[in-house]
Amino acid sequence: MSHGKAHAWESLQYSFGAALRGFVVLLGLAMGVTSVQSGEGTEFPGTVVSIDQSEGKFAVKKDGGGTRFTFVTDDKTAYSGMGLTSVKDLKKDDHVVVTYQVKGTKYVATGVAKK
């Protein structure tokens, strides 16, 4: 390939990569993806809509959107905020921030903070 064609090809590849990255960012914004990822997992702010204390599960509807996740807890789940020490302390309509990790098909709560 001649130098001119090689340069044109590299420019096209760069432009396509930049456009693809921009599209992914815009798609995420359009879908309302506002979860924050940290070393501990992903944060999901929302309102508790249901609790299954016997199974250690609870569902949260995301702030400002219709996304709803059901989280499972385990003996490693950390709790913080106004009297929250276990899943049994959660109440419907509590505002929480859940930090979670996906393990298989489950959203495992590593932390639950009551706001």
C-alpha positions as CSV (number, residue, x, y, z in Angstrom):
1,M,0.0,0.0,0.0
2,S,1.4,3.4,-0.9
3,H,2.1,5.9,1.9
4,G,-0.9,8.1,0.9
5,K,-3.3,5.2,1.0
6,A,-1.8,3.9,4.3
7,H,-2.3,7.3,5.9
8,A,-5.9,7.5,4.6
9,W,-6.6,4.1,6.0
10,E,-5.1,5.0,9.4
11,S,-7.2,8.2,9.4
12,L,-10.3,6.2,8.6
13,Q,-9.6,3.7,11.4
14,Y,-9.1,6.5,13.9
15,S,-12.2,8.4,12.8
16,F,-14.3,5.2,13.0
17,G,-13.0,4.4,16.5
18,A,-13.7,7.9,17.8
19,A,-17.2,7.8,16.3
20,L,-17.9,4.4,17.9
21,R,-16.7,5.6,21.3
22,G,-18.9,8.7,21.0
23,F,-21.9,6.6,20.0
24,V,-21.4,4.3,23.0
25,V,-21.3,7.3,25.4
26,L,-24.4,8.8,23.8
27,L,-26.2,5.5,23.9
28,G,-25.4,5.2,27.6
29,L,-26.7,8.7,28.3
30,A,-29.9,8.1,26.3
31,M,-30.6,4.9,28.2
32,G,-30.2,6.8,31.5
33,V,-27.3,4.7,32.6
34,T,-26.1,6.5,35.7
35,S,-24.7,3.6,37.8
36,V,-21.3,4.4,39.2
37,Q,-18.7,1.7,39.2
38,S,-16.1,1.4,41.9
39,G,-13.6,-1.3,43.1
40,E,-16.3,-2.7,45.3
41,G,-18.9,-2.9,42.6
42,T,-21.5,-0.8,40.9
43,E,-23.7,1.7,42.8
44,F,-27.5,1.7,42.2
45,P,-29.4,4.5,43.8
46,G,-33.2,4.1,44.2
47,T,-36.2,3.3,46.3
48,V,-37.0,-0.1,47.9
49,V,-40.2,-1.5,46.3
50,S,-40.3,-5.0,47.9
51,I,-38.5,-7.1,50.5
52,D,-38.3,-10.9,50.9
53,Q,-36.7,-11.2,54.3
54,S,-36.8,-15.0,54.4
55,E,-34.8,-15.2,51.2
56,G,-32.6,-12.2,51.9
57,K,-33.8,-10.4,48.8
58,F,-35.1,-6.9,48.0
59,A,-36.0,-5.0,44.9
60,V,-35.1,-1.4,44.2
61,K,-36.4,0.9,41.5
62,K,-33.8,3.3,40.1
63,D,-34.1,7.0,40.8
64,G,-35.5,8.8,37.8
65,G,-36.2,5.8,35.7
66,G,-38.1,2.5,35.4
67,T,-35.1,0.2,35.9
68,R,-35.7,-2.2,38.7
69,F,-33.2,-4.8,40.1
70,T,-33.7,-7.5,42.6
71,F,-30.7,-7.9,44.9
72,V,-29.6,-10.8,47.1
73,T,-27.7,-10.4,50.3
74,D,-25.2,-12.7,52.0
75,D,-23.1,-12.7,55.2
76,K,-20.7,-10.3,53.6
77,T,-23.2,-7.5,52.8
78,A,-22.4,-4.3,54.6
79,Y,-25.1,-2.0,55.9
80,S,-25.0,1.6,56.8
81,G,-27.3,4.5,57.6
82,M,-30.2,5.2,60.0
83,G,-30.6,1.9,62.0
84,L,-29.8,-0.3,59.0
85,T,-28.0,-3.5,60.2
86,S,-29.6,-6.2,58.0
87,V,-32.1,-6.8,55.2
88,K,-34.7,-7.1,57.9
89,D,-34.4,-3.4,58.7
90,L,-35.3,-2.4,55.1
91,K,-38.8,-0.9,54.6
92,K,-40.7,-0.3,51.4
93,D,-40.1,3.3,50.1
94,D,-36.7,3.5,51.8
95,H,-34.2,5.5,49.7
96,V,-31.0,3.4,49.4
97,V,-27.8,3.2,47.4
98,V,-26.9,-0.4,46.7
99,T,-23.4,-1.4,45.8
100,Y,-23.5,-4.7,44.0
101,Q,-21.6,-7.2,41.9
102,V,-23.0,-9.5,39.3
103,K,-22.3,-13.2,40.1
104,G,-23.7,-15.5,37.6
105,T,-27.3,-14.5,37.2
106,K,-27.6,-12.7,40.6
107,Y,-27.1,-9.1,41.6
108,V,-25.3,-9.6,44.9
109,A,-25.4,-6.6,47.3
110,T,-22.0,-5.9,48.7
111,G,-23.3,-2.8,50.5
112,V,-26.6,-1.1,51.3
113,A,-26.6,2.5,52.5
114,K,-29.9,4.0,53.7
115,K,-30.2,7.7,52.7
